[in-house]
Amino acid sequence: MHHWLWLAAAILLEVSGTTCMKLSEGFTKPVSSISMFVLYAASFIALAFALRGIDVGVAYAIWAGVGTALVALIGVVYFGESATLLKVLSIGLVVLGVIGLHLCAGER
């Protein structure tokens, strides 16, 4: 179970790093730029711990999929990006894919 907590931490750290990337405005803001690198490094460390107990394909797909969906949501809510029907449906498909991968994670 703790491997899934490491994966959740990795996702949150990666999403935070990506948000800092946006806030860095092309590396013109030092605090956001440095924060981005620190958060990405921490995310990869957490992902490495998650991989001790989760198959790499499942863990990486969940990490990338949930991260993508959360970043898209942050873009809409925090940065005022458009929330078109196609974008919402696409995020829903990503979430469904992540659920499917999670359901088959125990299969060998």
Steps between C-alpha positions, in 0.01 A plus 500: 500500500781743575619472140175663391562782748841555344334510158243754623783714639687472171192618311440798729867601485503476119181706470647760735819507292304550180300780662827665604621466141202706386555751782870533410398681178776345292752483786480876560382454861778338706292366791250325272781373276700350786183360659419325174831313494479406869142375465577297188800339671288415804232359270745263333632388839148425620425320173810284548375396844156424353662274240622270776147360521314606187567383143685769307247514216206542735676748730629718217168502316314598817765762587481654155123467457393637836765771474373601157140515619590704809717744303219547248258567788741749658535669161125551479437595864813696589638630170166569330551264206194400300291203613358374173282191479774315312755586772267380777419177313869438431590544867219259583651243265838539668337442840318191368829366366667553836216318675535212256874478562447508874249214474745282308801591718476178699488274192812312396 
